Amino acid sequence: MSYKQYLVRAFGIVLATAAFSNVSAYEITTPSEQLYLESSFKSQNGAPTIHFYTKKSCKENCDRYLEIGNKVMRFNPDASVIARARYKGKSYAVVKQGYIKNDGKKSFSRDEYHFASEQGAQRRIAKTLCGNSLDTGITVRGELICVTNKSIEVHDVNDSQQIELPVSADIATINNNLAGTLGISIIDTQSKQLAYSNYYNLNANGDKAWQTMPTVIHSRSDRRNVMALYPVNRAKSVVAVYEYVSALNKGLNLYQFDEEGGSYRVVTNNEDNSWGFEPEVFYIGGQYVITAKQGFNNDKATYYIDSSLLSEPETYSNENNNASMFEFMGGYGVQANKWEAWQSVNEDIETKYSIDDSLLHTVYLQGRIKDTQVSLKYLTSLADESNTQGASESVDILTGLVDFDGFFKGADTLRFKMDIMKTSGTANFKSSNQNFCLQSGCNVTSEFDSKYVNIETLVFSEGGNFMGLSYTNYAMPSALGLQTSSERLHGIAFDEDYEHKKYMFVIGRDAAAYASRYELDYKGIYLLPTLGIGAVQHGFSDSAIQEALNGDGRDVIGEFALALTGTIDFGYIYQRRWLESKGLGYSVQGGLRAKYDWTSSKAAFTPSSHDDLEIAYSGSNLMWGPYLQFNVIF
């Protein structure tokens, strides 16, 4: 059986897998068939709308427009809204934009802050306001409120003040009701305390205004967009929190604070479902209305919870109430890789490649003990003699991945990834310009062996999202051109020792990273892009440069050039974990992955002069093929 047939058959097995383990699922009530968003609720009850936009007819350097009710205000292209609030009959926004000094130059130390309402806007020029805030809001009097990890900042057009927090805030949110009450809730993940107060009570009672309740959120729980609140009035409020303990215990809980103290109820807790992302909550007709997103596909659902249920004792409990002491994930994958490459100096000179098909093997591990990363050394190698039927005999591949879990606070994890691939092929140099041919002719073919290495350092965040840096290195023959500042070709060479290095910033999302963190049993199709921007460093040999110079003594520039990369990953994932074994399980991924790299012909990051000669090079690569990935999780 060829490696292609193996992949097709294995992928078919994945798609045919259907058995799921039993998991527990709890919800306090069934969700509504209709979504009801807080924005709709406020619009229906007399709160002026707020819109911040650019005109569709504008294509470049566009002014920004703020529309509050029937009032429209214009701001500079760099303007942004840092806070907004909607009350019955009045709405506010605070707009930040760069401050232009009297000499017409932009200030680097101060900004303009416009406190806007339907009556217009008042300007304050100041150093950064709310620069390190976890959340922002605006009081019914138009004051800007910001919560940092240590204090509450209060800013108006003329002055600022601070209110110290009772505990350090890792998570915070601010919201207001229609009548004029603004509430503030914070969570300290170290003490596992949720604290709430409203701005009126803080001014009246100081630190005594805070009410607290315990929470199961810990240092590695999700922190971004996990909490919402709504003040029913000055004496009563509700806070909705998506609380992630582990894949075995996660869901949305509802906390109520009133004059009698605090109470809470579990709204949902489901090992096989992750509803509760980006919650919002409000109060209408004796009911709390909660809307949030669900899992990987971001579908929303709305629950109506009778407020009287918050006075009843909680009946649901989950024994997995602590963060995992130890987490591990490891796996093996294989991809049938095709590599297409193109390179040119100009319209007349190009290099075409024929590269052997190859297998790309992947081995990875990740682990942590409490909040400390475990250094997992490079584990294994694939022997050169393990040739696979149907693949090029010249191809031997080694891929390793090491992931350090627990390196960052919250859900963030640092992943180190390395891919290595060896293959063979031929490079065909061709010039249609008789004035720029090689000594061996205008059409020259060279055989080569190439080793492809890709190393990535990625920060995986909540929801399976990631960003980070990548370094790529490979060698293959390439045409070299040197041109003048007017882009007139000066000389050429064909460098059989050319080395290509690439440094990229990449962002994307990973299905397995999401599933392993949030799901117990999971299956689904995914289509995920990864995008990157960075620079290529051309590594032409000294002998090739001297050949292209042809005795000219001028300096050669253009070692670096702009690079772009994009990956499309289309596949299917099946994951199964056993609750009775504390989440021990496995996942399988299969699909098709394609990666395209592009290198600009223009030099970047290099100062030049009219006397210099510049490297003339443009190129692109396409690597694609079906893949299969096996993972073990516990």
C-alpha positions, 0 to 999 in steps of 0.5 A: 500500500502506498503512503497516499493510499494509507492516508486515504484509508486512515482518514476514512476510518476517522470519518467513520468513527461514531462512538462517544463516551457518556458525559454529564450535562446540566442546565438550569433550564432550556435555552430560548428559541430566540436570541435576545441581545442587550443592545436590542433591549436598550434600544427598545427601552429608549437608549440612543444608539451609538455608531462609530464608522467611516464613510463607505465612499472614502478609500484612504486616510478616512475621517471617523464619525461618531453618531449618538442618537441624531448627533453626528461628530467628525474625528481624525482618521486615528480616532478610536472609541475607548468607552461607551454607555447607553442610558434611558434617554441619553448615551455617551462615548469617549473618543481618543485621537492624536493631539496636534500641537500649535506648530502642526506636529503630532504630540507623542506624549499627549492625546485628545479625549473627547467626552461626547453625548447628544449635546456635543463633545468636550475635549481634554488634552492629557497623557494616557487615560485608561491605558492599562484598563481591564474594562471601561464604562461611563457614568450617567453624568458622563464620567469615564470609569476604568478598572485596572488591576489595582484601582478604579480610575475616574476621569472627566473633562477637567480632573481625575481621581482613583479608588483603590480596589479591595483585591488585585483584579485579574478580570474586570467588567463594567456595565450600567442599567438604563436608570443610571446605576453603574456596576463594577465586578472584579475577580482575583484568581489567586484568592478565587474571590469575585467582588462587586459594587456600584459606583454610587455605593462606592462614593457613599460607603467606600470599601464597605460597599464591596460584596464578595463571593467565592469562585472556582476560577483559578490562575489558568482559567480563561480571562478574556470576555468571560464576565458580564454584569447588570445592576438591577438597581442600587441594591441588587445586581447580577453577575454572569461568569464563564468559569473554566476549571478544566475540560471536565468542569466548565460552564456559566454561573450566575451570581446575585448580590443584594442587601441580604448578601450573595447567592449563585446558581449554575446555569450550564455545566457540560463536559461536552459543550462550551457554552458561555463565551462572551456572556451578556446579561440584563434584567427584564420582567423579573427574569435575568436574560443571559446570552453567550457564545458556544464553543468553536463555531461561536453560535449564540444561545439565550437563557431566561432565568427567573430571579427567584431561582437565585434564592433557592439552594444550588443542587448541582455539583461537580467533583472536578472543582480544582485545576489539574495538577498535571496535564499532558498531550502527545502525538504523532502525525504524517503528511504526504507533502508536495512542494512547488517552487518558482523563482525569478530575477525579472521577466527574462530570467527564471528558475523552475523546480521539480521537487520529489514528493515526501512524507512529513512526520510530526511528533509533539509533546506538551505538559505542565505540573501546576503552573510550572512548565515542564521542559520536555526534551526533544524526544525522538527521531525518525531513522533515515532508513525508514523509507516509505513505499511510494515516497522518494528514496532520497526523502527522510524526515524528522519533525519534533514539537515541544510545547511548554504549558504553564509558561504564561498566566491564564490560558496562554501557553507557549509552544515551540515547534520544529519541522524538518524535511529532507527531499531532492529535486532539480532546478532549471535555470532559463534565460531568454535574454542572450546578454544574461546567460551563464558560461554553461548556457542559457538553459542549465539544470542542476540536481540538489538535495534540500533540508527544510527546517521550520521553527515556531514559537507560538503563544496559544490563547483562549479559544485555540487562537495563537500568534507568534514568531516563525523561522524557516530555513532551506537551501536550493539552487537559485538565480541571482540578479544584481540591478542598479537603482533604476532597476537595470540589470547589471549581472547574474549568477546561478548559485547552487549554494543559495540559502533561504531564511525567513522570519515571520510573525504569524496568527491563526487558530488551531482546532486541536488546541481548542478541543483539548482545552475545552471539550471532552468528546468532540467531532467536527469539520474545520476550515482554518487560516493562518497568516504571516508577515515578515522578512526573507534573508537571502543567503547567496554565496560569495562566489555567486555574488562575485560572479554577478558583480563581474569585477564591479567594486560597488556594494551589494544591498537587498539582503532582506525583502518583505515576505508573506505567508498563508496556510489553509487547513481543511480537516476533520477532528474526532476527540474522545476522552473518558470522564471516569479516567479524569479526561484520559483520551485521544483525538485524531485529525485528518484533512488537507493543508496548503501553505503558500509563501511569497517573497517580494522583489523589492529590498526592505529594511536596508538603506541604499544609495544610487551607487549600490547594486541591489539583489533582484529576486522574487519567489514563491512556494506552495507546500500542500498535501493530505495529513493525519494526526494522532493525539493522546490527552490526559 
